Amino acid sequence: MLPKKAAETLEVSERKIRRLLQHYQQQGACGLLHRSKNRPSIAALKPDLKAKIIELLSERFLNWGPSLITEYLKEHYSIKVSKETIRRLQFEMGQRKTKKNKSQKVHPPRPRRNQYGELIQIDGSPHHWFSRNRRHCLIVFIDDATSQIMMARFYEAETTQNYLDMIHDYVLEHGLPMAMYSDRHSIFTKHDKEDYVPTQFQRALEILGIQGILASTPQAKGRVERLNKTLQNRWVKAFEFHKVHCLEQANALVPQLIKAHNRKFGVIPSHPENAHVPYKGGEQWLRMVCSEWQKRLLSKNLTFSYRSQLYIIQTETRKASLRRGLVNQEVTVVDHRGKISVLLSKTGEPLPFKVFNDQRTTSTQLSGKDLNNFFHQLSRNVVINQKQFGQYFSTSVFPMNATKIFVMLKLYQKELA
């Protein structure tokens, strides 16, 4: 066969046919093999580099994802490899297995808000962030338009006061957002249709002029739900890498992690305007708004009870007629983590007061989150001493029914045994 005809048949150049013919005449059938056969690839990892990466995968990056490993290798070890290389090595080492595709329910996506600060999605994520024996809660605020983490902080539990503290710091740092998007937890709304008194969270948003929006399903606020899933993967590995073991260390590292996350996952909003309204009020007034408010009626002796403690209004500087005018009046007790102030409800006037009975101890009302945390520790066989156990039962009033008390006692007896 002529070289030209052979080139047309094999769809190669005529020069290629002549070169293959020359190799065949010199080396036989072996001359037709590609020259790169049985040769190491130019792009292949060097043996010493591959051994170092395998050592890191076995010790420092066990059970990490390929993308996160690639970032840490580049940032902390100056090793630049692709995530597919890491994934292939993990398969060779047996650290990864092929996953079966699961059928998932499809939820239509909701378009992003147009402006930065137009909608802030908020949520709490209880998880074993930096301790295998105890869960902590990450409260996170994420901007809907940019997917940027606006604020995040770790707490012992997801409570009303923790959310109010986050709002206080958020407003001082960024200003007032147009709306906040949350789930239907009892912190954010009441489930009794006949109870029209707003929650502490709703009351604070109403005073600040922030619209509160409640999601009907977790998928409705999917942006913050997906963020929690991402952080439970990436931040847990970061805490492990930086050897973080306590709440203070974790919160100290959070600003650095937020910057890294926003740099990687943040997007540009469709409109560049900032929807935050600058806050022009005083810090003391904002702190009062972001505290828990409770209503009380003054007795004829101008006393009121709050958390098993009796207080009396001081009226030495008032006239007798003014003192009589306070009888049966409603006052607002503003409580920020035990620091109390009293306001006259109808005018907002601060009233001086003092503790009437010093010998009585003030009880603390436990929330459902605190009790769930206690149950979780017992279920994981965490050792809880008598003093810790007594703290949960030292309160006079707490939201717990007889079944929960019975289960707790049984679990505690099992723990002591």
TAJO-V634661 format. One record per residue. RES is the residue in three letters. PHI is phi in degrees with one decimal (* if undefined). OMEGA is omega in degrees with one decimal (* if undefined). Layout:
BEGIN
RES,PHI,OMEGA ; RES,PHI,OMEGA
END
This chain:
BEGIN
MET,*,178.8 ; LEU,-67.3,179.0 ; PRO,-56.2,-179.1 ; LYS,-65.8,179.7 ; LYS,-67.1,178.9 ; ALA,-65.0,179.1 ; ALA,-63.6,178.7 ; GLU,-67.8,-179.2 ; THR,-68.3,-178.1 ; LEU,-86.4,179.1 ; GLU,59.1,173.6 ; VAL,-129.3,-179.6 ; SER,-77.1,177.6 ; GLU,-66.0,177.0 ; ARG,-64.7,178.2 ; LYS,-63.6,179.0 ; ILE,-64.0,179.6 ; ARG,-65.1,-179.5 ; ARG,-67.7,177.3 ; LEU,-65.0,178.5 ; LEU,-64.7,178.0 ; GLN,-65.0,178.1 ; HIS,-64.2,-179.5 ; TYR,-67.1,179.3 ; GLN,-67.5,-177.7 ; GLN,-87.3,-171.3 ; GLN,-119.9,-178.2 ; GLY,82.2,-177.1 ; ALA,-65.3,179.4 ; CYS,-66.3,179.7 ; GLY,-71.0,179.7 ; LEU,-84.9,178.9 ; LEU,-71.8,179.4 ; HIS,-67.6,-175.8 ; ARG,-65.6,-178.4 ; SER,-85.0,-178.6 ; LYS,-65.1,179.8 ; ASN,66.9,176.0 ; ARG,-108.7,176.7 ; PRO,-65.3,179.7 ; SER,-68.6,177.6 ; ILE,-64.4,-177.8 ; ALA,-86.3,-177.9 ; ALA,-68.7,177.5 ; LEU,-67.7,174.8 ; LYS,-68.6,-175.3 ; PRO,-55.7,-179.3 ; ASP,-68.9,177.7 ; LEU,-68.3,178.7 ; LYS,-63.7,179.0 ; ALA,-64.5,178.7 ; LYS,-67.2,179.6 ; ILE,-65.0,179.0 ; ILE,-62.5,177.3 ; GLU,-64.2,178.0 ; LEU,-67.1,178.5 ; LEU,-64.3,-178.2 ; SER,-81.0,-173.9 ; GLU,-106.6,-172.8 ; ARG,-90.0,-171.2 ; PHE,-117.4,178.4 ; LEU,-69.1,179.2 ; ASN,67.7,173.9 ; TRP,-89.4,175.6 ; GLY,-82.1,-177.7 ; PRO,-60.0,-178.2 ; SER,-63.6,-179.3 ; LEU,-68.4,177.3 ; ILE,-62.5,179.4 ; THR,-59.5,179.8 ; GLU,-64.6,-177.6 ; TYR,-70.5,176.7 ; LEU,-62.5,-179.2 ; LYS,-72.0,-174.0 ; GLU,-79.9,-171.4 ; HIS,-106.9,-177.3 ; TYR,-123.9,179.7 ; SER,55.9,176.9 ; ILE,-111.3,-176.9 ; LYS,-108.2,176.4 ; VAL,-135.7,179.7 ; SER,-83.1,179.2 ; LYS,-68.7,177.1 ; GLU,-69.2,175.4 ; THR,-64.0,177.9 ; ILE,-63.8,179.7 ; ARG,-63.2,179.2 ; ARG,-64.5,178.3 ; LEU,-65.5,178.1 ; GLN,-65.6,175.3 ; PHE,-65.7,178.5 ; GLU,-63.9,-179.2 ; MET,-84.0,-179.2 ; GLY,81.0,179.6 ; GLN,-82.0,-180.0 ; ARG,-127.8,176.0 ; LYS,-130.0,-179.8 ; THR,-66.8,-179.6 ; LYS,-94.0,174.8 ; LYS,-82.6,179.0 ; ASN,-72.4,179.1 ; LYS,-98.8,176.8 ; SER,-72.8,-178.6 ; GLN,-119.4,177.4 ; LYS,-73.6,-175.9 ; VAL,-89.3,176.0 ; HIS,-116.9,-178.9 ; PRO,-63.7,-178.8 ; PRO,-70.6,175.8 ; ARG,-100.9,-179.6 ; PRO,-60.4,176.6 ; ARG,-67.0,170.0 ; ARG,-69.5,-171.4 ; ASN,-79.9,-170.0 ; GLN,-115.9,174.3 ; TYR,-65.4,-178.8 ; GLY,89.8,-179.6 ; GLU,-74.4,179.6 ; LEU,-146.5,178.1 ; ILE,-115.0,176.4 ; GLN,-89.3,-176.6 ; ILE,-126.9,178.9 ; ASP,-168.0,174.3 ; GLY,-114.8,-176.1 ; SER,-128.5,174.2 ; PRO,-72.0,-175.1 ; HIS,-165.2,172.8 ; HIS,-84.2,-172.3 ; TRP,-73.5,-177.5 ; PHE,-139.3,178.1 ; SER,-145.1,-179.9 ; ARG,-78.9,-176.9 ; ASN,-97.3,-175.4 ; ARG,-149.6,176.3 ; ARG,-91.6,171.0 ; HIS,-125.1,-175.8 ; CYS,-110.5,173.0 ; LEU,-97.5,174.4 ; ILE,-97.1,-172.2 ; VAL,-129.6,174.0 ; PHE,-114.7,-178.9 ; ILE,-125.6,179.1 ; ASP,-79.3,-175.9 ; ASP,-70.8,-175.1 ; ALA,-76.9,-173.0 ; THR,-116.1,-174.9 ; SER,60.6,177.9 ; GLN,-86.0,174.0 ; ILE,-75.6,-179.2 ; MET,-81.8,-178.8 ; MET,-162.9,177.3 ; ALA,-150.0,-177.4 ; ARG,-157.8,179.0 ; PHE,-94.1,176.8 ; TYR,-135.0,176.1 ; GLU,-66.4,-178.7 ; ALA,-153.9,178.8 ; GLU,-88.9,-175.9 ; THR,-125.9,179.7 ; THR,-62.0,-176.9 ; GLN,-64.9,177.2 ; ASN,-65.4,176.4 ; TYR,-66.2,178.9 ; LEU,-64.5,176.4 ; ASP,-64.8,177.7 ; MET,-65.3,178.2 ; ILE,-63.8,179.0 ; HIS,-56.9,-178.7 ; ASP,-70.1,179.6 ; TYR,-64.5,-178.5 ; VAL,-63.7,179.0 ; LEU,-66.8,-176.1 ; GLU,-87.6,-172.6 ; HIS,-114.2,-173.1 ; GLY,106.2,-176.5 ; LEU,-94.4,175.3 ; PRO,-74.9,-179.8 ; MET,-73.2,-176.3 ; ALA,-152.8,174.0 ; MET,-125.6,-173.6 ; TYR,-111.1,-176.3 ; SER,-136.0,174.1 ; ASP,-84.9,-176.2 ; ARG,-103.5,175.2 ; HIS,-65.0,-177.5 ; SER,-64.2,173.7 ; ILE,-67.0,-171.8 ; PHE,-97.8,-179.4 ; THR,-156.9,175.9 ; LYS,-103.6,-176.5 ; HIS,-98.5,174.8 ; ASP,-86.4,-176.0 ; LYS,-66.3,-179.8 ; GLU,-91.6,178.8 ; ASP,-98.8,-176.0 ; TYR,-96.4,178.3 ; VAL,-74.3,-178.0 ; PRO,-68.3,174.4 ; THR,-71.9,179.1 ; GLN,-60.2,179.8 ; PHE,-67.0,179.1 ; GLN,-63.7,179.4 ; ARG,-63.9,179.2 ; ALA,-66.2,178.9 ; LEU,-64.1,-179.4 ; GLU,-65.7,179.4 ; ILE,-65.7,-177.9 ; LEU,-80.4,179.4 ; GLY,78.7,178.5 ; ILE,-103.9,179.7 ; GLN,-75.5,176.2 ; GLY,-101.2,-179.2 ; ILE,-115.6,-178.9 ; LEU,-105.5,178.4 ; ALA,-83.8,179.7 ; SER,-80.6,-178.5 ; THR,-136.9,174.9 ; PRO,-60.7,-179.3 ; GLN,-67.5,-179.2 ; ALA,-65.3,174.9 ; LYS,-108.7,-173.8 ; GLY,-63.9,-177.4 ; ARG,-64.4,179.7 ; VAL,-77.3,177.1 ; GLU,-67.8,177.4 ; ARG,-66.8,177.2 ; LEU,-62.2,179.0 ; ASN,-59.9,178.6 ; LYS,-65.2,178.7 ; THR,-65.4,-178.1 ; LEU,-68.8,177.8 ; GLN,-64.9,175.2 ; ASN,-88.9,-171.2 ; ARG,-78.8,-175.5 ; TRP,-73.7,176.3 ; VAL,-61.7,177.5 ; LYS,-66.2,179.1 ; ALA,-64.6,178.4 ; PHE,-65.2,176.9 ; GLU,-66.0,-178.7 ; PHE,-66.4,-178.2 ; HIS,-88.8,176.8 ; LYS,57.9,177.0 ; VAL,-91.3,-175.7 ; HIS,-131.3,-178.3 ; CYS,-141.2,-175.5 ; LEU,-63.7,-177.2 ; GLU,-65.8,178.2 ; GLN,-64.6,-179.4 ; ALA,-64.8,-179.9 ; ASN,-66.6,176.5 ; ALA,-70.1,-179.6 ; LEU,-87.1,-175.0 ; VAL,-57.2,179.8 ; PRO,-55.6,178.3 ; GLN,-66.5,179.5 ; LEU,-68.9,178.6 ; ILE,-65.0,179.0 ; LYS,-61.4,179.8 ; ALA,-65.5,179.9 ; HIS,-66.9,-178.4 ; ASN,-64.7,178.7 ; ARG,-66.8,-176.8 ; LYS,-90.0,-170.8 ; PHE,-111.3,-178.5 ; GLY,-68.7,178.5 ; VAL,-123.1,-180.0 ; ILE,-88.7,179.6 ; PRO,-69.1,-179.1 ; SER,-69.8,175.5 ; HIS,-121.3,-173.9 ; PRO,-76.7,-176.1 ; GLU,-68.6,176.9 ; ASN,-91.7,-176.9 ; ALA,-85.2,177.5 ; HIS,-68.2,174.8 ; VAL,-95.6,-179.3 ; PRO,-59.1,178.8 ; TYR,-85.9,-176.3 ; LYS,-113.9,179.9 ; GLY,-85.2,-179.9 ; GLY,-87.7,-179.6 ; GLU,-67.5,-179.0 ; GLN,-67.2,178.5 ; TRP,-67.5,178.5 ; LEU,-64.5,177.7 ; ARG,-64.1,178.4 ; MET,-67.1,178.5 ; VAL,-63.1,-177.4 ; CYS,-90.4,173.5 ; SER,-125.4,178.5 ; GLU,-82.6,-179.7 ; TRP,-111.5,176.2 ; GLN,-132.9,-179.4 ; LYS,-92.9,176.4 ; ARG,-140.6,175.8 ; LEU,-106.9,178.8 ; LEU,-78.4,177.0 ; SER,-80.2,178.8 ; LYS,-67.6,175.0 ; ASN,-91.9,-179.1 ; LEU,60.9,176.1 ; THR,-115.4,173.5 ; PHE,-148.9,-179.0 ; SER,-107.3,178.3 ; TYR,-144.2,-179.6 ; ARG,52.5,176.5 ; SER,62.5,177.6 ; GLN,-122.5,-179.5 ; LEU,-99.6,179.9 ; TYR,-120.1,178.3 ; ILE,-130.7,179.0 ; ILE,-77.6,178.4 ; GLN,-87.6,-174.9 ; THR,-128.5,-178.1 ; GLU,-63.6,-177.3 ; THR,-89.8,-177.9 ; ARG,-97.7,174.2 ; LYS,-72.9,-178.1 ; ALA,-61.9,-179.4 ; SER,-66.4,178.6 ; LEU,-69.9,177.7 ; ARG,-66.0,178.3 ; ARG,-65.2,179.7 ; GLY,-69.3,179.2 ; LEU,-86.0,-178.8 ; VAL,-63.1,179.8 ; ASN,64.3,176.7 ; GLN,-84.5,179.3 ; GLU,-86.9,176.9 ; VAL,-119.3,177.7 ; THR,-110.1,177.5 ; VAL,-92.7,179.6 ; VAL,-98.8,-174.2 ; ASP,-120.2,173.8 ; HIS,-117.7,178.2 ; ARG,53.2,176.1 ; GLY,93.9,176.7 ; LYS,-90.0,-168.3 ; ILE,-110.6,168.0 ; SER,-136.0,-174.7 ; VAL,-124.0,178.6 ; LEU,-122.1,171.2 ; LEU,-75.4,-168.1 ; SER,-60.5,-172.7 ; LYS,-75.5,-178.6 ; THR,-120.5,-175.7 ; GLY,77.9,-179.2 ; GLU,-73.2,176.4 ; PRO,-70.3,-178.7 ; LEU,-115.1,175.4 ; PRO,-71.6,-177.9 ; PHE,-151.5,174.7 ; LYS,-149.8,177.9 ; VAL,-74.5,-175.3 ; PHE,-87.2,-178.8 ; ASN,-122.2,-175.4 ; ASP,-73.3,-174.7 ; GLN,-71.9,-175.7 ; ARG,-77.8,179.3 ; THR,-90.7,-179.3 ; THR,-84.7,177.8 ; SER,-88.9,-179.1 ; THR,-113.2,-179.9 ; GLN,-82.8,-179.2 ; LEU,-84.9,175.4 ; SER,-94.4,177.1 ; GLY,-61.7,178.5 ; LYS,-64.8,178.5 ; ASP,-62.8,-179.6 ; LEU,-67.3,177.7 ; ASN,-62.0,178.4 ; ASN,-64.2,178.5 ; PHE,-65.0,177.5 ; PHE,-60.4,-178.1 ; HIS,-63.7,178.7 ; GLN,-64.3,178.5 ; LEU,-66.3,-178.9 ; SER,-66.2,178.8 ; ARG,-93.5,178.6 ; ASN,59.2,174.9 ; VAL,-78.9,-177.7 ; VAL,-71.7,178.3 ; ILE,-122.3,-176.1 ; ASN,-80.2,-176.0 ; GLN,-64.2,-179.4 ; LYS,-66.2,178.2 ; GLN,-64.5,179.5 ; PHE,-64.4,-179.9 ; GLY,-65.9,179.9 ; GLN,-63.7,-179.0 ; TYR,-76.3,-178.0 ; PHE,-113.0,-180.0 ; SER,-85.4,-177.2 ; THR,-91.4,179.9 ; SER,-85.4,-179.2 ; VAL,-135.5,174.9 ; PHE,-153.6,-174.7 ; PRO,-77.4,-178.8 ; MET,-146.0,178.1 ; ASN,-94.2,-174.2 ; ALA,-63.8,-179.4 ; THR,-63.3,179.6 ; LYS,-64.3,178.6 ; ILE,-62.7,-179.3 ; PHE,-62.4,-179.9 ; VAL,-63.4,-179.9 ; MET,-62.8,-179.9 ; LEU,-63.6,179.2 ; LYS,-63.6,179.5 ; LEU,-64.0,-178.9 ; TYR,-69.5,176.1 ; GLN,-61.5,178.0 ; LYS,-65.2,179.8 ; GLU,-66.8,179.4 ; LEU,-69.0,179.4 ; ALA,-70.9,*
END
